[in-house]
Amino acid sequence: MAGQIRKITVNVPTDVLDSATRATGKGVTLTVIEGLRELERMARRSALRSLRGKVRFDLDLTRTRS
């Protein structure tokens, strides 16, 4: 865990938390951190997908391989 730490209190359905901790094999705090990071990754992937067809990319493979 890098950076500052912020303590929070959340109400989470027991079955959801139990399932998530089993899936990660980690404790509650690390499971919540991993879930938040995955949400962040999903948002970045979505932002990249929204650029599909909007960015022109011109690459000369012959020149790059020499």
A tleap script that builds the chain and sets N, CA, C and O, in Angstrom:
source leaprc.protein.ff14SB
mol = sequence {
  NMET ALA GLY GLN ILE ARG LYS ILE THR VAL
  ASN VAL PRO THR ASP VAL LEU ASP SER ALA
  THR ARG ALA THR GLY LYS GLY VAL THR LEU
  THR VAL ILE GLU GLY LEU ARG GLU LEU GLU
  ARG MET ALA ARG ARG SER ALA LEU ARG SER
  LEU ARG GLY LYS VAL ARG PHE ASP LEU ASP
  LEU THR ARG THR ARG CSER
}
set mol.1.N position { 0.841 -1.175 0.000 }
set mol.1.CA position { 0.000 0.000 0.000 }
set mol.1.C position { 0.888 1.241 0.000 }
set mol.1.O position { 1.664 1.464 0.929 }
set mol.2.N position { 0.765 2.025 -1.031 }
set mol.2.CA position { 1.581 3.225 -1.149 }
set mol.2.C position { 0.723 4.462 -0.942 }
set mol.2.O position { -0.493 4.428 -1.131 }
set mol.3.N position { 1.361 5.540 -0.556 }
set mol.3.CA position { 0.629 6.789 -0.406 }
set mol.3.C position { -0.064 6.876 0.938 }
set mol.3.O position { 0.209 6.104 1.857 }
set mol.4.N position { -0.949 7.819 1.022 }
set mol.4.CA position { -1.678 8.039 2.260 }
set mol.4.C position { -2.774 6.996 2.432 }
set mol.4.O position { -3.286 6.434 1.464 }
set mol.5.N position { -3.107 6.761 3.659 }
set mol.5.CA position { -4.158 5.804 3.984 }
set mol.5.C position { -5.371 6.578 4.498 }
set mol.5.O position { -5.240 7.512 5.289 }
set mol.6.N position { -6.534 6.176 4.039 }
set mol.6.CA position { -7.780 6.791 4.498 }
set mol.6.C position { -8.653 5.704 5.091 }
set mol.6.O position { -8.995 4.728 4.424 }
set mol.7.N position { -9.005 5.883 6.339 }
set mol.7.CA position { -9.858 4.899 7.009 }
set mol.7.C position { -11.313 5.198 6.667 }
set mol.7.O position { -11.764 6.341 6.743 }
set mol.8.N position { -12.047 4.134 6.285 }
set mol.8.CA position { -13.452 4.295 5.918 }
set mol.8.C position { -14.293 3.248 6.638 }
set mol.8.O position { -13.778 2.233 7.108 }
set mol.9.N position { -15.561 3.504 6.715 }
set mol.9.CA position { -16.518 2.527 7.225 }
set mol.9.C position { -17.554 2.307 6.131 }
set mol.9.O position { -18.156 3.255 5.626 }
set mol.10.N position { -17.749 1.060 5.779 }
set mol.10.CA position { -18.736 0.745 4.738 }
set mol.10.C position { -19.618 -0.405 5.220 }
set mol.10.O position { -19.199 -1.245 6.016 }
set mol.11.N position { -20.824 -0.416 4.727 }
set mol.11.CA position { -21.744 -1.525 4.977 }
set mol.11.C position { -21.808 -2.359 3.705 }
set mol.11.O position { -22.232 -1.884 2.651 }
set mol.12.N position { -21.377 -3.610 3.826 }
set mol.12.CA position { -21.291 -4.503 2.670 }
set mol.12.C position { -22.072 -5.774 2.991 }
set mol.12.O position { -21.948 -6.318 4.088 }
set mol.13.N position { -22.871 -6.246 2.043 }
set mol.13.CA position { -23.573 -7.510 2.286 }
set mol.13.C position { -22.572 -8.627 2.607 }
set mol.13.O position { -21.566 -8.788 1.917 }
set mol.14.N position { -22.858 -9.381 3.644 }
set mol.14.CA position { -21.950 -10.431 4.106 }
set mol.14.C position { -21.615 -11.428 3.011 }
set mol.14.O position { -20.459 -11.824 2.861 }
set mol.15.N position { -22.624 -11.838 2.242 }
set mol.15.CA position { -22.367 -12.842 1.201 }
set mol.15.C position { -21.433 -12.306 0.122 }
set mol.15.O position { -20.602 -13.046 -0.404 }
set mol.16.N position { -21.564 -11.024 -0.208 }
set mol.16.CA position { -20.692 -10.414 -1.219 }
set mol.16.C position { -19.252 -10.359 -0.705 }
set mol.16.O position { -18.315 -10.711 -1.421 }
set mol.17.N position { -19.090 -9.918 0.529 }
set mol.17.CA position { -17.753 -9.824 1.111 }
set mol.17.C position { -17.116 -11.197 1.261 }
set mol.17.O position { -15.937 -11.373 0.953 }
set mol.18.N position { -17.882 -12.163 1.730 }
set mol.18.CA position { -17.355 -13.526 1.876 }
set mol.18.C position { -16.914 -14.093 0.536 }
set mol.18.O position { -15.849 -14.702 0.432 }
set mol.19.N position { -17.726 -13.896 -0.478 }
set mol.19.CA position { -17.395 -14.384 -1.817 }
set mol.19.C position { -16.134 -13.708 -2.355 }
set mol.19.O position { -15.272 -14.358 -2.945 }
set mol.20.N position { -16.043 -12.406 -2.144 }
set mol.20.CA position { -14.875 -11.657 -2.638 }
set mol.20.C position { -13.597 -12.077 -1.921 }
set mol.20.O position { -12.559 -12.243 -2.561 }
set mol.21.N position { -13.656 -12.249 -0.611 }
set mol.21.CA position { -12.448 -12.651 0.120 }
set mol.21.C position { -12.032 -14.072 -0.255 }
set mol.21.O position { -10.840 -14.377 -0.298 }
set mol.22.N position { -13.003 -14.939 -0.525 }
set mol.22.CA position { -12.657 -16.289 -1.001 }
set mol.22.C position { -11.994 -16.213 -2.373 }
set mol.22.O position { -11.027 -16.927 -2.644 }
set mol.23.N position { -12.516 -15.348 -3.232 }
set mol.23.CA position { -11.972 -15.219 -4.593 }
set mol.23.C position { -10.536 -14.694 -4.577 }
set mol.23.O position { -9.699 -15.140 -5.362 }
set mol.24.N position { -10.257 -13.752 -3.688 }
set mol.24.CA position { -8.906 -13.182 -3.641 }
set mol.24.C position { -7.964 -13.989 -2.763 }
set mol.24.O position { -6.750 -13.972 -2.966 }
set mol.25.N position { -8.522 -14.697 -1.789 }
set mol.25.CA position { -7.675 -15.423 -0.841 }
set mol.25.C position { -6.982 -14.476 0.127 }
set mol.25.O position { -5.991 -14.841 0.761 }
set mol.26.N position { -7.503 -13.264 0.238 }
set mol.26.CA position { -6.898 -12.247 1.091 }
set mol.26.C position { -7.901 -11.787 2.136 }
set mol.26.O position { -9.073 -12.162 2.096 }
set mol.27.N position { -7.434 -10.981 3.062 }
set mol.27.CA position { -8.306 -10.436 4.091 }
set mol.27.C position { -9.215 -9.355 3.531 }
set mol.27.O position { -9.155 -9.019 2.348 }
set mol.28.N position { -10.056 -8.821 4.405 }
set mol.28.CA position { -11.057 -7.844 3.996 }
set mol.28.C position { -10.411 -6.592 3.393 }
set mol.28.O position { -10.794 -6.162 2.305 }
set mol.29.N position { -9.434 -6.008 4.094 }
set mol.29.CA position { -8.811 -4.766 3.612 }
set mol.29.C position { -8.174 -4.965 2.246 }
set mol.29.O position { -8.401 -4.168 1.336 }
set mol.30.N position { -7.380 -6.019 2.089 }
set mol.30.CA position { -6.708 -6.246 0.807 }
set mol.30.C position { -7.708 -6.592 -0.297 }
set mol.30.O position { -7.490 -6.247 -1.458 }
set mol.31.N position { -8.787 -7.260 0.052 }
set mol.31.CA position { -9.822 -7.570 -0.932 }
set mol.31.C position { -10.499 -6.293 -1.424 }
set mol.31.O position { -10.729 -6.131 -2.622 }
set mol.32.N position { -10.819 -5.386 -0.499 }
set mol.32.CA position { -11.446 -4.118 -0.885 }
set mol.32.C position { -10.485 -3.303 -1.751 }
set mol.32.O position { -10.900 -2.725 -2.755 }
set mol.33.N position { -9.219 -3.253 -1.378 }
set mol.33.CA position { -8.223 -2.514 -2.169 }
set mol.33.C position { -8.130 -3.105 -3.569 }
set mol.33.O position { -8.113 -2.368 -4.554 }
set mol.34.N position { -8.068 -4.423 -3.662 }
set mol.34.CA position { -7.975 -5.076 -4.974 }
set mol.34.C position { -9.216 -4.774 -5.817 }
set mol.34.O position { -9.105 -4.543 -7.021 }
set mol.35.N position { -10.391 -4.775 -5.192 }
set mol.35.CA position { -11.624 -4.461 -5.919 }
set mol.35.C position { -11.631 -3.029 -6.429 }
set mol.35.O position { -12.046 -2.776 -7.560 }
set mol.36.N position { -11.178 -2.096 -5.612 }
set mol.36.CA position { -11.125 -0.694 -6.047 }
set mol.36.C position { -10.130 -0.502 -7.181 }
set mol.36.O position { -10.379 0.261 -8.114 }
set mol.37.N position { -9.010 -1.193 -7.098 }
set mol.37.CA position { -8.015 -1.097 -8.192 }
set mol.37.C position { -8.558 -1.687 -9.487 }
set mol.37.O position { -8.290 -1.172 -10.572 }
set mol.38.N position { -9.320 -2.767 -9.370 }
set mol.38.CA position { -9.927 -3.358 -10.571 }
set mol.38.C position { -10.932 -2.399 -11.193 }
set mol.38.O position { -10.998 -2.298 -12.418 }
set mol.39.N position { -11.707 -1.700 -10.394 }
set mol.39.CA position { -12.636 -0.691 -10.923 }
set mol.39.C position { -11.873 0.395 -11.673 }
set mol.39.O position { -12.311 0.857 -12.726 }
set mol.40.N position { -10.730 0.797 -11.123 }
set mol.40.CA position { -9.902 1.804 -11.778 }
set mol.40.C position { -9.381 1.287 -13.127 }
set mol.40.O position { -9.400 2.010 -14.123 }
set mol.41.N position { -8.921 0.037 -13.150 }
set mol.41.CA position { -8.441 -0.561 -14.411 }
set mol.41.C position { -9.567 -0.650 -15.442 }
set mol.41.O position { -9.354 -0.378 -16.624 }
set mol.42.N position { -10.762 -1.030 -14.992 }
set mol.42.CA position { -11.904 -1.117 -15.908 }
set mol.42.C position { -12.227 0.246 -16.524 }
set mol.42.O position { -12.538 0.339 -17.711 }
set mol.43.N position { -12.152 1.290 -15.715 }
set mol.43.CA position { -12.430 2.639 -16.223 }
set mol.43.C position { -11.397 3.047 -17.261 }
set mol.43.O position { -11.735 3.657 -18.275 }
set mol.44.N position { -10.127 2.708 -17.006 }
set mol.44.CA position { -9.077 3.050 -17.991 }
set mol.44.C position { -9.260 2.276 -19.291 }
set mol.44.O position { -9.084 2.832 -20.375 }
set mol.45.N position { -9.614 0.991 -19.189 }
set mol.45.CA position { -9.848 0.201 -20.406 }
set mol.45.C position { -11.027 0.764 -21.189 }
set mol.45.O position { -10.987 0.829 -22.417 }
set mol.46.N position { -12.059 1.163 -20.492 }
set mol.46.CA position { -13.234 1.738 -21.138 }
set mol.46.C position { -12.870 3.035 -21.864 }
set mol.46.O position { -13.325 3.279 -22.981 }
set mol.47.N position { -12.048 3.859 -21.217 }
set mol.47.CA position { -11.618 5.113 -21.842 }
set mol.47.C position { -10.802 4.830 -23.105 }
set mol.47.O position { -10.943 5.532 -24.107 }
set mol.48.N position { -9.959 3.813 -23.058 }
set mol.48.CA position { -9.176 3.458 -24.247 }
set mol.48.C position { -10.079 2.936 -25.360 }
set mol.48.O position { -9.885 3.269 -26.530 }
set mol.49.N position { -11.074 2.112 -24.994 }
set mol.49.CA position { -11.999 1.597 -26.012 }
set mol.49.C position { -12.789 2.719 -26.674 }
set mol.49.O position { -13.138 2.620 -27.850 }
set mol.50.N position { -13.069 3.770 -25.939 }
set mol.50.CA position { -13.831 4.879 -26.519 }
set mol.50.C position { -13.023 5.616 -27.590 }
set mol.50.O position { -13.589 6.359 -28.392 }
set mol.51.N position { -11.712 5.415 -27.605 }
set mol.51.CA position { -10.860 6.043 -28.621 }
set mol.51.C position { -10.792 5.215 -29.903 }
set mol.51.O position { -10.241 5.669 -30.906 }
set mol.52.N position { -11.342 4.019 -29.876 }
set mol.52.CA position { -11.265 3.131 -31.037 }
set mol.52.C position { -11.805 3.826 -32.285 }
set mol.52.O position { -12.929 4.329 -32.298 }
set mol.53.N position { -10.986 3.843 -33.325 }
set mol.53.CA position { -11.371 4.458 -34.586 }
set mol.53.C position { -11.168 5.962 -34.621 }
set mol.53.O position { -11.418 6.587 -35.652 }
set mol.54.N position { -10.725 6.560 -33.528 }
set mol.54.CA position { -10.552 8.008 -33.477 }
set mol.54.C position { -9.091 8.436 -33.512 }
set mol.54.O position { -8.788 9.612 -33.713 }
set mol.55.N position { -8.193 7.487 -33.316 }
set mol.55.CA position { -6.771 7.808 -33.298 }
set mol.55.C position { -6.128 7.214 -34.543 }
set mol.55.O position { -6.233 6.016 -34.808 }
set mol.56.N position { -5.465 8.074 -35.297 }
set mol.56.CA position { -4.756 7.591 -36.486 }
set mol.56.C position { -3.361 7.156 -36.081 }
set mol.56.O position { -2.667 7.849 -35.337 }
set mol.57.N position { -2.964 5.999 -36.579 }
set mol.57.CA position { -1.673 5.438 -36.232 }
set mol.57.C position { -1.020 4.957 -37.510 }
set mol.57.O position { -1.539 4.064 -38.179 }
set mol.58.N position { 0.110 5.540 -37.853 }
set mol.58.CA position { 0.817 5.182 -39.079 }
set mol.58.C position { 2.183 4.649 -38.686 }
set mol.58.O position { 2.990 5.369 -38.096 }
set mol.59.N position { 2.442 3.397 -39.008 }
set mol.59.CA position { 3.679 2.766 -38.613 }
set mol.59.C position { 4.251 2.003 -39.786 }
set mol.59.O position { 3.559 1.218 -40.433 }
set mol.60.N position { 5.526 2.243 -40.053 }
set mol.60.CA position { 6.239 1.529 -41.108 }
set mol.60.C position { 6.989 0.375 -40.449 }
set mol.60.O position { 8.058 0.581 -39.873 }
set mol.61.N position { 6.447 -0.819 -40.527 }
set mol.61.CA position { 7.049 -1.966 -39.866 }
set mol.61.C position { 8.445 -2.261 -40.372 }
set mol.61.O position { 9.301 -2.675 -39.590 }
set mol.62.N position { 8.702 -2.062 -41.654 }
set mol.62.CA position { 10.027 -2.317 -42.206 }
set mol.62.C position { 11.062 -1.430 -41.537 }
set mol.62.O position { 12.136 -1.902 -41.165 }
set mol.63.N position { 10.753 -0.159 -41.381 }
set mol.63.CA position { 11.703 0.776 -40.748 }
set mol.63.C position { 11.893 0.471 -39.255 }
set mol.63.O position { 13.000 0.616 -38.737 }
set mol.64.N position { 10.866 0.065 -38.581 }
set mol.64.CA position { 10.981 -0.186 -37.149 }
set mol.64.C position { 11.736 -1.468 -36.843 }
set mol.64.O position { 12.279 -1.618 -35.748 }
set mol.65.N position { 11.780 -2.384 -37.780 }
set mol.65.CA position { 12.467 -3.677 -37.545 }
set mol.65.C position { 13.926 -3.649 -37.941 }
set mol.65.O position { 14.645 -4.616 -37.685 }
set mol.66.N position { 14.380 -2.592 -38.547 }
set mol.66.CA position { 15.790 -2.566 -38.963 }
set mol.66.C position { 16.672 -1.893 -37.958 }
set mol.66.O position { 17.881 -1.793 -38.166 }
savepdb mol mol.pdb
quit
